[in-house]
Amino acid sequence: MNRDALPPLHLLLAIAIVAVWGVNFVVIKAALEALPPLTLAALRFTVALIPAVFFLKRPDVPWRNLAAYGLLIGVGQFGLIFIALRGHISPGLASLVAQMQVFFTIGMAVMISGERLRAHHLAALLLAAAGLGWLMLHANGDVTPLGLILTLLSAAAWAGGNVVTRATPKANMLAYVVWASLFSVPPLFLLAFAFEGWTAVTQSIVHASPATWAAVAWQAYGNTLFGYGMWAWLLARHPAATISPLSLLVPVFGMGASAVLLAEPLQPWKLTAAALVLGGLVVNMVGPRLAQRRRAALTV
């Protein structure tokens, strides 16, 4: 069996995950109107942790692995991206730049675990990179230098979390994400109190509306428990070079959600970029099957 080829159900699961992640950038924008960024991140992982941690047995993985994932995803990825989204980068562009994690993840996997890059992986990444570059060329005024740096650092942290989960292929990934949140919540609250202030943190929580809490719940249950739990499950069963490029669909869903929910226009250049990204996805998905058929034909 070709381990590079995703079973149809695994592919559908991955698409569902990236759809949730794409819509999430619109949800984040709404939540940040009421909550400071580090406070929002801390609440997100608190709700993901409690009460689930009391019902799920700690996965049989080293504490250091849980700590690394919790810090990388909780503090590194979301702490930084939430700060960036507070006026330093637009949601649509953030959903795009965050997909640099694909390149970071594959690069880390090649260096750490010796995974092999195949021709279709390189072709897929080149097409996707062309789509990302095309969007960046047209993103006038939508990002500050600080926003770009923060989002790239967030993407690198996401990639590090991807690599960490690949060391735990037999773990219960839902429990893994929940227990790793133990290491996200304390530093996020400490950073929130240090940089946003006790008054801002407590008052924003006390006065949060039901809509704000609904956004936090979406962050915790949809994005964290479902999204990252199932993404870690997929990464534990397939090569990073096969799974990670699927997240290139996130900006497609992100732009679509922004158009529907925020009435943001979909200009031709955005659609062109989306077509390039989708082209990269098709190459990445079809490539293993074509290679398998070619090898089978040569052995006949």
N, C-alpha and C positions, 0 to 999 in steps of 0.2 A: 504493500500500500504506500502511495506517495504521501509522505507526511507534510509536504508543502501544500497539498490540495485540501481546502476546507470542505467538510461535509456540508450539505445544503442547510441543515438546521443550525450549525455553528455560524454559517455566513449570515443567516437571518437574525440570529442573536446579536452578532456584531453590528449589523445595520440598526437594530433596535437601540443598541447602546449609543451609537454615535448620533442617532436622532435625538435621544434624550440630552446628550451633551450639547448638541447644536442649539436646541431650544433653550437650554440652560443659560446661555449668554443673555438672552432677553430677560429671563427670570432674575439673573444677577443684577442687571441694570435696575430693575424695579426695586429689588431689596436694598440696593445701595442708596436709594433715595431716602431710606429711613434709618439705616444702620451704618455705622462706620465700617470700613472694610475688614479690619482684623477682628472686630466684634462679630461681624457676619460669619467669618471663617470659624471662629471659636464656637458659635452657636450651631453652625452646620455640623461640626464633628461631635459636639455634645449630644445633639439629638440623634445622631447616628450611633453613638455609644450607649446612651441610656434610653430605654431599658434593655436593649438587645443584649448587652454584655451579661445580664443576669440570667439569660435563657440559653446562651450559646457557650458551649465548652471552649476553653482556650485551645486554639489549634496546636498541634504537636510540632511547633517550630521554635527555634531559639528566640529568646526575648530580644536579642540584638537585631534579629531580622524584622520583628514587629516594630521595634523602635526606629529602625532605618526607614521602613515604609511609612510609618506614621509621620515622621519628621519631613521626609521628602515630599509626600503628597499633601499633608495637612499644612505644614508651615511653608515649605518651599514652593509647591505648585499653587495652592489656593491663597495662601497669605499674600504672595506676590501678585498674582493675577487680579485679586480683588482690589489691591492698592492701585494697580495700573488702570483698572476699569473706573476708578473714581476720578475721571476727568483727564486721564493721560492717554487713553486709547479708546476708540469706538468699539462697541460689542462685535460688530461684523469683522473688523480688522483683527480684533483680539482672537476671534475664533479661527482666523486664518494663521496668524503668526504662531499661535500655540501649537499648530501642527508641525512646527519644526522639531517637535519631540519625535516624530517619525525618524528623521535623520539621526538625531541624538541616540535614540533607542537602538537602531540597527548598528550604528557605529560602536556603541558600548558593547552590544552583543558580539560583534566581530572581535573586538579587543579582549573581552573577558572570557567568553565561552567558545570562541573559535568558530562561530557559525559562518557558513559560506555564503557569500553574495553570488547570486546567479544572474545571468544576463537579463532575464525578465524583471528581476528586482531593480536593476540599474535603469532599465528602460522606463519602468513605472515611476521611479523616483525622479527621473529627468523630466518626464511629462508633468508630474505633479509640481515639481520645482518651477517649471515654466508657468504653470497656473498661478502659483504663489507669487512669483516675480511679477507677473502681469497685474495682479491685484495691487501689489505694493506700488507699482509705477503710477497707478491711478488713485492712490489713497492720499490725496492732497489735503492737509489740514486735519486728518483723522487720528494722528498719533504724534506724540512728543518724543524726543530722544529718550527721556526717562521711561515713558510708557513702553517703547520698543525694547529697551534693555530689561525692564522688569518682566515683560512677557517672554522674552527669550530665556531668561533665567528660570522662569516658571516652567517653560517647556523642557529645559534641561533637568529640572527636578522631577517632572513627570516621567521622563525617560529613565532616570535613576530608579524611580519606583517600579517601573516596568521590569527592569533588569533584576531588582531585588525579588520580585514575586516569582521569577522563573526558577529560583532556588527552592521553591516550595510546591512542587507539582502535585503532591498528594494531600495538601492541606484543604480543609473546608474553607473555601475562599470568602464566603459570607462572614464566617466567624473571624477569619483573618483580617478583613477590613474593619470589623467592629473592634476587635481587640487592639489593632494598630492605632485606632483613634485614641486610645489611652495616652499615646505619646504625641498626639496632635493637640489635644485640648489644653493641657497646662501651659505649654509655651505660647500658644496663641492668645490665651487670656493674659498672660504676663506681658506679652508684647502689646496687646490692646491697651492695658492699663498704663504701660510705660509711654506709648506714643499717642494714644487717643485720649487718655485721661480718665480717671475714675468717674467723673460726672458724666462725660459723654457716653461712656459705656453703659453705666447703670440707667441713665435717663432714656437712652435709646431703647433699651430692653423693656423698661417699665411702660413706655408709651408706644410700643410696637403695636400696629393694627393687626386684625385677623389676616389681612392680605399679606402683610409682612411675614407673619408666622407661617402662612401657607407657602411662601417663597422659601423660607428656611426648611420646611418639611420637604419640599421638592428637592432642595439641595441635599438633605440628609438621606431620604429614602430612595428617590428616583436616581439622583446623580451619584451618590456615594455608595449606598448599599447595593442597589441593582447595578448601576453603571460600572463602578470600580470593582465590585465583587465579581461580576461576570466577566469583566475584561481581564482580571487577574486569572480567572479560571481558564479563559481561552489562551492566555500567554503561557500558562503552565502546560498546555497540551499541543501547542503549535510553535514553530519558529517565530522569533520576533519579527523577522523580515517578511513574514506572511501576514501576521496580525496587525502590526503597527501601521502599515500604509492604509488600512481601512479607516483609520481616524481622519484621513484626508477628506472624508465625507462630512466631517463636522462643520466646516465653513459653508458647505452647500446647504445643510439644514439650518445653520445659523442665519445665513442670508435669507433663506425662505421664511423662517420664523419672523425675522425683522421686517420683511416685506408685508407679511400678513398681519402681524400684531402691532408693529410700529409704523406701518405705512411708508417704509423706506423703499425708494425706487430700485428696481433691478435694471440697471443700464446694460447696454450690449456688452460693454467690456467686462462686467461682472459675470454675465452668462458665458462669455468666451473663456474666462478663467475657470469657471465651474466645469465647462466641457473638458478643459485640459486636465483638471483634477480627476474627473470621472474617467477620462481616458487612461490615466495612470492606474486607477483602480481596476479597470477592465484588464489591462495588461498584466497587473499583478495577480489577478484571479485566474485568467485564462492561461497565462504562461506555464504554470506547472503541468496543466493537462496537456498542452501542446508538446511540452518536453517529454512527458511520459509516453505519448503516442509516437513521437519520433524515435525514442529509444526502443519501443516495442516493434516498430517497423524495421529498425536496423537489425533486430535479433531474429527476424523471420527468415 
